[in-house]
Amino acid sequence: MNLGMAYSESSVVSSWPQKVFCAPAANGEWNSLLSNIMQPGDLTIATPSHGPGTASTARLLGGGMIADLRMPALKVVHRAEHVARSQEQEVLVNIVKDGAGELSQANTRLKFQIGDITFRNAHEPSSVAFSGASVHLIAIRVPLARWQGYFPSTLRGPVLAPASHSLTRALNELVRQMESGLADCHVSAVAALEQSFVLMLGAACMQFYVEAAGFVARPESVRWCQIHDYIDAHLSEATLTPADCALALQISERYLYRVLAQHGDRFSRILQRKRLDACAERLRDPKYDRYQIASIAYQCGFKDPAHFSRVFSKRFGVSPRAWRAYEDHTI
């Protein structure tokens, strides 16, 4: 498959700086393509297309993948041996732009059509059958950790957010706007937009998961998300402390530590991870080429360049200088 060929049609994937490839895909190539970017499975093409389909793919900055797929009508079956390869809890999302079909998982069948959004657990066997003259969807693989605090440890069944609901309409409109591209946006703005987009997906999934499963987020779970949001907004502050966060959220430090302990984490660990991820993104962003590595470390809240270099190398396996030199490293 030629993965370097340019794709001229508008694509939501053009909004993300970490584009992986943009290429045409013949009928016989869809099995390996979808297995590589989304989930391994057995694929059968129901109606072969006369010309090649297209696949535009990018890594999400905060973890996961997004793909804009125009493909023939097909069926994909994810068996137990396929899903066993997954290393972390993830959710597979399909935003249906054209076509229709049926999703099956956990003894539940959901029929979907244009405008609907489906969600399913990537760790459980499932099947998706598409129908229609053409199929166009935005496929997303997102770690469940990005919705942490709103969901339990796993998504227990498939979810369908119908096109008629206000949340679904808002997401479809956001996708439509992103298809024009965000080339004039700073990478930090794209990262913020991505986080909003991912959380909107979580809101749509939660809306209909609650109805099906009766799950309600606990106050501690909501606080967990607020803690993360506060840290994200204050990464550049070198003196950021748990006391600052607790004061801003109007909770006690003791309660903050309890919320973190319930999720098996610590404030300092979360802060360091987020700062390292921010540095890693800036080191590969051409807009930061004029900045020295130490300057980028300071911008992300690190006070000591030598300490930053040590923890960065430990996290990513290479030095900040080597990371900046090679574009094929991923977070």
C-alpha positions as CSV (number, residue, x, y, z in Angstrom):
1,M,0.0,0.0,0.0
2,N,1.3,3.5,-0.8
3,L,1.1,5.3,2.5
4,G,2.7,8.5,1.3
5,M,0.1,9.5,-1.3
6,A,-1.7,12.8,-0.6
7,Y,-5.4,12.8,-0.2
8,S,-7.0,15.9,-1.5
9,E,-10.6,15.7,-0.1
10,S,-11.3,17.5,3.2
11,S,-10.7,15.3,6.2
12,V,-11.2,15.8,9.9
13,V,-7.8,14.2,10.4
14,S,-6.1,17.2,8.9
15,S,-6.7,19.0,12.2
16,W,-4.1,16.8,14.0
17,P,-0.4,17.5,13.7
18,Q,0.5,13.8,14.3
19,K,-0.8,12.5,11.0
20,V,0.3,8.9,10.3
21,F,-0.7,8.5,6.7
22,C,-3.2,9.5,4.1
23,A,-3.6,7.0,1.3
24,P,-6.0,5.2,-1.1
25,A,-6.9,1.7,-0.1
26,A,-8.0,-1.1,-2.5
27,N,-10.6,-3.7,-1.5
28,G,-8.0,-6.3,-0.5
29,E,-6.1,-3.9,1.7
30,W,-8.8,-2.9,4.2
31,N,-8.3,-5.9,6.5
32,S,-4.6,-5.2,7.3
33,L,-5.3,-1.4,7.4
34,L,-8.1,-1.6,9.9
35,S,-6.2,-4.2,12.0
36,N,-3.2,-1.9,12.2
37,I,-5.0,1.4,13.1
38,M,-8.0,0.3,15.0
39,Q,-8.5,-3.4,16.1
40,P,-7.5,-6.7,14.6
41,G,-10.4,-8.7,13.1
42,D,-11.8,-10.8,10.3
43,L,-13.1,-8.7,7.4
44,T,-15.5,-9.5,4.6
45,I,-16.3,-7.0,1.9
46,A,-20.0,-7.2,1.1
47,T,-20.0,-4.9,-2.0
48,P,-16.6,-4.4,-3.6
49,S,-16.1,-0.8,-4.7
50,H,-15.1,0.1,-8.2
51,G,-12.3,2.5,-7.1
52,P,-10.0,2.6,-4.1
53,G,-11.3,3.9,-0.8
54,T,-9.4,6.3,1.3
55,A,-7.9,6.2,4.8
56,S,-6.6,9.3,6.6
57,T,-5.1,8.5,10.0
58,A,-3.6,10.4,12.9
59,R,-2.5,9.8,16.5
60,L,-4.5,11.7,19.1
61,L,-2.2,13.9,21.1
62,G,-3.5,12.7,24.4
63,G,-3.5,9.0,23.4
64,G,-5.5,7.0,20.9
65,M,-6.1,7.2,17.1
66,I,-8.5,8.9,14.8
67,A,-9.2,7.8,11.2
68,D,-11.4,9.3,8.4
69,L,-12.4,6.3,6.4
70,R,-14.3,6.1,3.0
71,M,-14.6,2.4,2.2
72,P,-16.9,-0.2,0.6
73,A,-19.7,-1.9,2.6
74,L,-18.0,-4.6,4.7
75,K,-18.3,-6.6,7.9
76,V,-15.6,-6.8,10.6
77,V,-15.7,-9.5,13.3
78,H,-13.5,-9.0,16.4
79,R,-13.1,-12.4,18.0
80,A,-11.7,-13.3,21.4
81,E,-8.3,-14.0,20.1
82,H,-8.2,-10.6,18.4
83,V,-9.2,-8.5,21.4
84,A,-6.9,-10.4,23.8
85,R,-4.0,-8.5,22.2
86,S,-5.2,-5.1,23.5
87,Q,-2.9,-3.8,26.3
88,E,-5.2,-1.2,27.9
89,Q,-8.9,-0.5,28.3
90,E,-10.0,1.3,25.1
91,V,-13.3,2.3,23.5
92,L,-13.9,2.1,19.7
93,V,-16.1,4.9,18.4
94,N,-17.7,5.2,15.0
95,I,-19.2,8.5,13.9
96,V,-21.3,7.5,10.9
97,K,-21.1,10.1,8.1
98,D,-22.6,7.9,5.3
99,G,-24.1,4.4,5.2
100,A,-25.9,2.3,7.8
101,G,-25.4,-1.1,9.6
102,E,-25.5,-3.1,12.8
103,L,-23.2,-3.4,15.8
104,S,-23.2,-6.5,17.9
105,Q,-21.6,-7.0,21.3
106,A,-22.4,-8.6,24.6
107,N,-25.7,-10.1,23.3
108,T,-26.9,-6.7,22.2
109,R,-27.6,-5.6,18.6
110,L,-27.7,-1.9,17.7
111,K,-28.8,-0.7,14.3
112,F,-27.2,2.6,13.2
113,Q,-27.6,5.1,10.4
114,I,-26.2,8.4,9.1
115,G,-25.4,10.8,12.0
116,D,-25.4,8.1,14.7
117,I,-22.4,7.5,16.9
118,T,-21.6,4.1,18.3
119,F,-19.4,3.0,21.2
120,R,-18.1,-0.4,22.1
121,N,-15.5,-2.0,24.4
122,A,-12.3,-2.8,22.5
123,H,-11.6,-5.6,25.0
124,E,-14.8,-7.6,24.2
125,P,-15.6,-9.5,21.1
126,S,-17.9,-7.7,18.7
127,S,-18.9,-7.4,15.0
128,V,-19.9,-4.4,12.8
129,A,-21.6,-4.8,9.5
130,F,-22.0,-1.8,7.2
131,S,-24.4,-1.5,4.3
132,G,-25.1,1.0,1.6
133,A,-23.6,2.1,-1.7
134,S,-20.8,3.8,0.2
135,V,-19.5,4.0,3.8
136,H,-17.9,7.0,5.4
137,L,-17.1,7.2,9.0
138,I,-14.8,8.8,11.5
139,A,-13.4,5.9,13.5
140,I,-11.7,6.7,16.9
141,R,-9.8,4.5,19.3
142,V,-9.7,6.2,22.7
143,P,-8.2,5.0,26.0
144,L,-10.9,4.7,28.6
145,A,-8.5,6.5,30.9
146,R,-9.3,9.7,29.0
147,W,-12.8,9.4,30.4
148,Q,-11.6,8.4,33.9
149,G,-13.9,9.6,36.6
150,Y,-17.0,9.4,34.5
151,F,-16.9,5.7,33.8
152,P,-16.2,2.6,35.9
153,S,-13.3,0.4,34.9
154,T,-14.9,-0.8,31.7
155,L,-17.7,-0.2,29.3
156,R,-20.0,-3.2,29.8
157,G,-22.0,-3.1,26.6
158,P,-22.3,-1.3,23.3
159,V,-23.9,2.2,23.2
160,L,-25.6,4.1,20.4
161,A,-26.0,7.9,20.5
162,P,-28.8,8.7,18.0
163,A,-28.4,11.4,15.4
164,S,-31.5,13.2,16.8
165,H,-30.0,13.9,20.2
166,S,-28.5,17.3,20.9
167,L,-25.1,16.0,22.1
168,T,-24.8,13.9,18.9
169,R,-25.8,16.9,16.7
170,A,-23.2,19.0,18.5
171,L,-20.5,16.4,17.9
172,N,-21.4,16.0,14.2
173,E,-21.3,19.8,13.8
174,L,-17.8,19.9,15.5
175,V,-16.6,17.2,13.1
176,R,-17.9,19.2,10.1
177,Q,-16.1,22.3,11.3
178,M,-12.8,20.3,11.8
179,E,-13.0,19.0,8.3
180,S,-11.9,22.4,7.0
181,G,-8.7,21.9,9.0
182,L,-7.0,23.8,11.8
183,A,-3.8,24.7,10.0
184,D,-3.8,28.2,11.5
185,C,-4.1,26.9,15.1
186,H,-1.3,26.5,17.5
187,V,-0.6,22.9,18.6
188,S,-1.7,23.8,22.1
189,A,-5.0,25.0,20.8
190,V,-5.4,21.7,18.8
191,A,-4.6,19.7,22.0
192,A,-7.2,21.7,23.9
193,L,-9.8,21.1,21.1
194,E,-8.9,17.4,21.1
195,Q,-9.5,17.1,24.8
196,S,-12.9,18.9,24.5
197,F,-13.8,16.6,21.6
198,V,-12.8,13.5,23.5
199,L,-14.8,14.6,26.5
200,M,-17.8,15.4,24.4
201,L,-17.7,11.9,23.0
202,G,-17.6,10.7,26.6
203,A,-20.6,12.8,27.4
204,A,-22.6,11.3,24.5
205,C,-21.6,7.8,25.5
206,M,-22.4,8.5,29.2
207,Q,-25.8,9.9,28.3
208,F,-27.0,6.6,26.8
209,Y,-24.8,4.3,28.9
210,V,-26.5,5.7,32.0
211,E,-29.9,4.9,30.5
212,A,-28.9,1.3,29.7
213,A,-26.8,0.4,32.7
214,G,-27.9,2.9,35.4
215,F,-24.3,4.0,36.2
216,V,-23.9,7.3,38.0
217,A,-20.6,9.0,38.6
218,R,-19.6,9.4,42.2
219,P,-18.6,12.8,43.6
220,E,-15.0,11.6,44.0
221,S,-14.9,10.7,40.3
222,V,-16.0,14.2,39.3
223,R,-13.3,15.6,41.6
224,W,-10.7,13.4,39.9
225,C,-11.5,15.0,36.6
226,Q,-11.5,18.5,38.1
227,I,-8.0,17.8,39.6
228,H,-6.8,16.8,36.1
229,D,-8.4,19.8,34.5
230,Y,-6.8,22.2,37.1
231,I,-3.3,20.6,36.5
232,D,-3.7,20.9,32.7
233,A,-4.5,24.6,33.1
234,H,-1.5,25.4,35.4
235,L,1.3,23.2,34.0
236,S,3.6,26.1,33.4
237,E,3.5,27.2,37.1
238,A,6.8,25.7,38.5
239,T,5.6,26.1,42.1
240,L,2.2,24.4,41.6
241,T,1.3,22.4,44.7
242,P,-1.6,20.2,45.9
243,A,-2.6,23.0,48.3
244,D,-3.1,25.3,45.3
245,C,-5.3,22.8,43.6
246,A,-7.3,22.1,46.7
247,L,-7.9,25.8,47.3
248,A,-9.0,26.4,43.8
249,L,-11.5,23.5,43.9
250,Q,-12.6,24.5,47.4
251,I,-11.8,21.1,49.0
252,S,-9.4,20.1,51.7
253,E,-5.9,18.8,50.9
254,R,-6.8,15.6,52.8
255,Y,-9.8,15.0,50.6
256,L,-7.7,15.7,47.5
257,Y,-5.2,13.1,48.6
258,R,-8.0,10.6,49.2
259,V,-9.5,11.1,45.7
260,L,-6.0,10.5,44.2
261,A,-5.4,7.5,46.3
262,Q,-8.7,5.9,45.2
263,H,-7.3,6.0,41.6
264,G,-3.9,4.7,42.7
265,D,-2.1,7.9,41.8
266,R,-0.3,10.9,43.4
267,F,-0.4,14.6,42.6
268,S,3.4,14.7,41.9
269,R,3.2,11.8,39.5
270,I,0.3,13.2,37.5
271,L,2.0,16.6,37.3
272,Q,5.3,15.1,36.1
273,R,3.6,12.9,33.5
274,K,1.6,15.9,32.1
275,R,4.6,18.1,32.0
276,L,6.7,15.5,30.2
277,D,4.0,14.9,27.7
278,A,3.7,18.7,27.0
279,C,7.5,18.9,26.6
280,A,7.5,15.9,24.2
281,E,4.9,17.6,22.0
282,R,6.7,20.9,21.9
283,L,10.0,19.3,21.1
284,R,8.5,17.9,17.9
285,D,6.4,21.0,17.0
286,P,8.1,23.1,14.3
287,K,6.7,26.2,16.0
288,Y,9.1,25.6,18.9
289,D,12.2,24.9,16.8
290,R,13.6,28.3,17.8
291,Y,13.5,27.5,21.5
292,Q,16.3,25.7,23.3
293,I,15.4,22.5,25.1
294,A,15.9,24.1,28.5
295,S,13.6,26.9,27.6
296,I,10.8,24.4,26.6
297,A,11.3,22.6,30.0
298,Y,10.9,25.9,31.8
299,Q,7.7,26.7,29.8
300,C,6.2,23.4,31.0
301,G,7.0,24.0,34.7
302,F,10.4,22.3,35.1
303,K,12.8,24.3,37.2
304,D,16.0,22.3,36.7
305,P,17.1,21.3,33.1
306,A,19.3,18.5,34.4
307,H,16.5,17.0,36.4
308,F,14.2,17.4,33.4
309,S,16.6,15.6,31.1
310,R,16.9,12.6,33.6
311,V,13.1,12.1,34.0
312,F,12.5,12.6,30.3
313,S,15.0,10.0,29.4
314,K,13.5,7.6,31.9
315,R,10.0,8.1,30.6
316,F,10.7,8.0,26.9
317,G,13.9,6.0,26.7
318,V,15.8,8.7,24.8
319,S,17.2,12.1,25.7
320,P,15.2,15.2,24.9
321,R,17.8,16.1,22.2
322,A,17.4,12.6,20.6
323,W,13.6,12.9,20.8
324,R,13.7,16.2,19.0
325,A,16.0,14.9,16.3
326,Y,13.8,11.9,15.3
327,E,10.1,12.3,14.2
328,D,9.1,8.7,14.5
329,H,9.0,8.6,18.3
330,T,5.5,8.4,19.8
331,I,4.1,9.1,23.3
